[in-house]
Amino acid sequence: MLDKSIKELIKKNKKSYKQVLSMIKKYDKIVIFRHEMPDYDALGTQMGLATWLKENFKEKEIHVTGQNHVCFTPRLYPYMEEMEDAWFDNNEFLAIVVDTGNTARISDKRYQKAKNIIKIDHHPNKEPYGDIVIVNDELASCAELVANMLVYFNKKLSKEAAHYFYSGIAGDSGRFLYNSTSAHTFAIAQILIETGFNLSKDVYQKMYQKNIDDLKVTAYVLNDFKVSKAGVAYYVLPSDIQEKLKITTERGKENVNLFANIEGINAWCSITEDPKEGLWRVSIRSKETPINGVAQMFEGGGHDQASGCKLHDIKDLPKLIAELDKLFIK
């Protein structure tokens, strides 16, 4: 018996789900795309959907593409495929883009060569690209949206596919701690767990594995962070410090949630220099107050309690902190 929340979302998206299934059946070649600098949800949703497609449509050619992750690959997710440009020249393929709000963030731009494009996402629908668009921004993760769709399709869901989806849900819900976590999040997680994968061995151990060098990064953050008068905590990782700590730009935000659940801290940020792009990448989190409006002021956006943006000059950091402070000054 399906949970009420699952039934309600299926009812809401039923027409679009049917269109997606029809499109999947139509194409012999399908490529799953997601956003650059991928996180658990992007990779978990991408690999979960690709695995499900391969299991249920064995006659079709299914591919995954985009950047690998510096830590999660291959610890938790397999390496992405290195596909030749020539493969995309014949546009007789379907592109399914997951967990990506706007086209600028799609990791592999060859999605544009697809004959049809499907967008499935849980971010605010600022750019409704694609021939079929399914967006539910009230959900904690894209993984739970795609899993809901697969429940409706009622085909085989293996342990392998399920553990990928679960990792996406756990990652984007902050292990079910964020306010975006709902009855639907738990109901979908239950269905995934019931496939029989090992929750600790297959997911959590791989997600949160650390080494001695990682402890040094944490030590640096704890020794160098600052807190504004309004309770905004933040730490800055210039490129020379990243080199000293032996981390990449993509890993700069890994310690941002050290400041969650600390009394007196209302929001927290990581500010990481990206020398390749000539900017600073910012990840912002909060306990309850929506911070995505501030992120939008600095060329970003995201969810109420989890957003990102960028600074073109570190001199703009005080402006960012000042805008966040306004949210908490009574």
N, C-alpha and C positions, 0 to 999 in steps of 0.2 A: 504494500500500500504506500503510494507516494505521499510525502509530506505536503501539506497545504501550500507552503511557500513555493515548492517546486512546481506544483500544478498551476499556480497563479502566474508564474513567469512563463511557463510553457504556453499558457492561454494568451498571454500578452504578445508573445513572439511567434506564435504558431504559423502564421502566414509566411513570415520571413524564413523560418526554419524549413518549411516546405520548399521555398525557392532555393535555399542553399543545397538541400538534398538533391533537387532536380539538377542543379548546376554541377554538383559532384558527379552525378550519374552521366551527365552529358560529356564530360571531358575525360580523355585518356591520360592526360598529363596535368598534374597539380603541383604547385609550389607553395609552401607555407613561408610567409615572411613575418617579421616583427621589427621592433624598434632597435636603433643603435644603442650601444652601451647597455646591453640587455641585463635585466634583473631576473629574479626567480619566476615572476609571473610571465614575462615575455618568453623565456626559454621553456618553462614548464608547459605553457599553453601550446607553444609551437610543437614541441616534441610529443606532447600528449595527443594532439590532433593528428600529427603525422603518423604516429604509431597506430592510432585507431583506424586511420584510412588504409594503411598497409594491411591491417588484419582483416578488414571487412571488404576491401576492394582489391584483392590480390592481383587482378589483371591490370591495374592501373600503375602508372609511373609516378611515384610520390617523392618529392624532394624538399629539403630544408636548406635555407641559406641565410647568410648574415655573419656578423662578427662572432667569433668565439669569446667566451668570458675568461678572464685571466685566472680565475679560481674555480668556478663551477664546472668548467670544461677541462678535463674529462671526468672530474670527480663525481659530478652528479648528472651531467648531460653529455652526450657524445659530441664529437667534433662536427662542426658544420661541414656541409659538402662544398667542395671547390668546383664550381660549375663553369664550363667554358662559355664565353659570350655567344658562340655560335649556336648553342642549344636554345637560346632565347630568341634567335632571329626568326624562327617560325613561331608566330604568336598563337598557335593552336594550343594554348595552355591556360589553366585557371590559376589566378593568384588569390590566395586567401591571406589577408593581412590581419594579424591579431595584436591586441594590446598596444595599438599605436594611434594616437589621436590625430596626428597630422602627417601629411606626406613627407614633409621635410625630415622627419625622424625615422622614416623607414630605412632599415639598415642597407638593403640592397636595392639600388634604384632600377634594376632590371625588371621590377614588378610592372613598370610602365608598359612593357612590351606584351603583357598578357591581353588576351582577347576580352576576358571578363575579370573583374576584380570584386572581391567580397571583403568588406570591412567588418570585423567583430571586435568590440572594444568596450571598456568600462570607464573611459575618461569622458569629460564633457565634450559633446559633439560639435566642436568649433569648426571642423572641416569634414563635412559628410561626403568624403570621396568614395568612389566605387559604384558598381551597378546594384549591389545589395548592401545595405548598411544596417547592422544590428548593434545598437549601443544602449547599454543600461548603466548609467553612471552612478546609480545608487548601490551597485554591487562592490564588494571588497576587492574582487579580482576578475580579470578576464577569464581565468581558468574556470571559475565557477559558472560563468556564462556559457562557455563552450561545453562544459560538462552537462549543464542543463539541457542544451540542445541535443547532446548525444543520448541523454536519457529519453528524450522524445523520439529519437530515431530508433531506439530499442534494438540495437545490434550488440555484438560482442564488445565487452569492455574488459581488457586484460589487466593483470596486476601491473604490467609494465606501463601501459598508458595511464592507469589510475595513479600510480605513484608520481608520475610527471605532473599531472593536474594538481595533485595534493600539494606538491612542493610550491606550485604557483600560488595556491590559495594561502598556504601557511606564510609564504614570503610577503605577499601584499597585504595580508590582514595583520601582520606583526604577530604571527602565531595566535591569531584570534583575539588580539588585544585592542585593535583599533575600533573606533566607533562605527566604521563601515561594516563590521562583522554583524551578521544578521542570522535569523533562524534559517534562511536559505543557505547561508555559508556552512552552517553546521550540518544541515540536511544533505547537502551535496558531499561534504567531507565524509559523512557516514556511508553513503553509497560507494564512494571511492575506497574507503578502508575495508569495506565488506568484500572487496575483490581478493583480499588476502595478502597484500604486500606487508613487509615488516616495517612498521612505522619508524622505529629507531634506526635500524640498519640501513634500510633503503632510502630514507629521507633525512631525518634530523642529524644523524652523525655526519652525513655528507654535506649538509647545508652549513653546519656550524663548526666544522673541524678547524682547529687553530694550531699554529706552531710557535716556537720561541720568538721568532722575528715578529709575529703578529702581536705578541705581548709587548714588544718594544714600541710598536705603533700606539697601542693603547696607553702605555706609560707616557708617551710624548703628549698625547691628547689630554690626559688627565693633569699633566703638569703645565699645559700651555693654554687651556681654555679660558675664556672670559665670560662674564655674565653682566648684562646691562642692568640699569636700575629697575627696569620693568620686568626683569626675569627672563631675558632672552640669552640663552647660552650659545656660544659658538667657538669653533676652532678653525684655524687657518693652516693650510698645508701648501706652502710654496713649492715650486719644482725642486729646489735644492734640498729641501727637507724630505720630499718624496724619495729622492735619490739616496739620501743618507739612510732612510728607513727601509729602503729596498721595496718600495711599493709603486704601483702605477697609478695614474690619474683615476682610472675606473674604481680603484679600491679606496679612494679618499673618503667616501661617505660611510664606510663600513662601521665606523665607531659612533655614528651620529646618535644612535639610540642609547648610548651610555647615560644620557641625560634625561631619559624618560623616567617618570615616577620619582623625580627628585623634588622635594618640597622647596618651593620658591622659584622653580624654573617652569615657565609657562610655555616656552617654545625653544627649540634648539636647532642649530644649523651646522653644517660642514661647508667650508669654503675651500675648494681645491683648485689649484692652478692647472690649467691645461695648456702647456706651451705649444702644442701642435696647432691648436685652434686660436691661440693668442687671447685667451679669456680665462675666467674663473668660474667653475661650476659649483652651484649652490644647491644643497639639499636642505629642506626645511620640514620640521615636524612640530606638532603641538599636541597638547593633551585634549582639548575640546574646541578651542576657538579656531574657526576657519582661517587659514593662512594663504589660501590659493589666490586671493585677491591681491595680496602683496607680491606674490610670485609673478603675477601677470604684469605688474608695473616694471618688472625687470626681465622681460622677454621670456617668461615662463608660465607655469600653471600647474594644474594637477588636482589632487583631491583636497577636501577640506582640511584634513590633518596631516597630509603628506604631499608635498609639492616640491618643485624644483625650478630653478631659474639660472641666470648667468649674469656675471659682471664683466664688462669689457676692461675695467680698470679697478684695481684693488682700492683705489681712492674712493670708490663709490660704496664701499662696505659700510661706512657710517650712515649713509642714506638708507641702505637696506635695513640696518638695525633700528634706525629711527622710525621707519615705517612699521616695523614689527612691534616696536615699543608702543606705538599709538593704539594697538589692539588691546593692550593690557593696562593702559593708564586710565583710571577711573576718575 
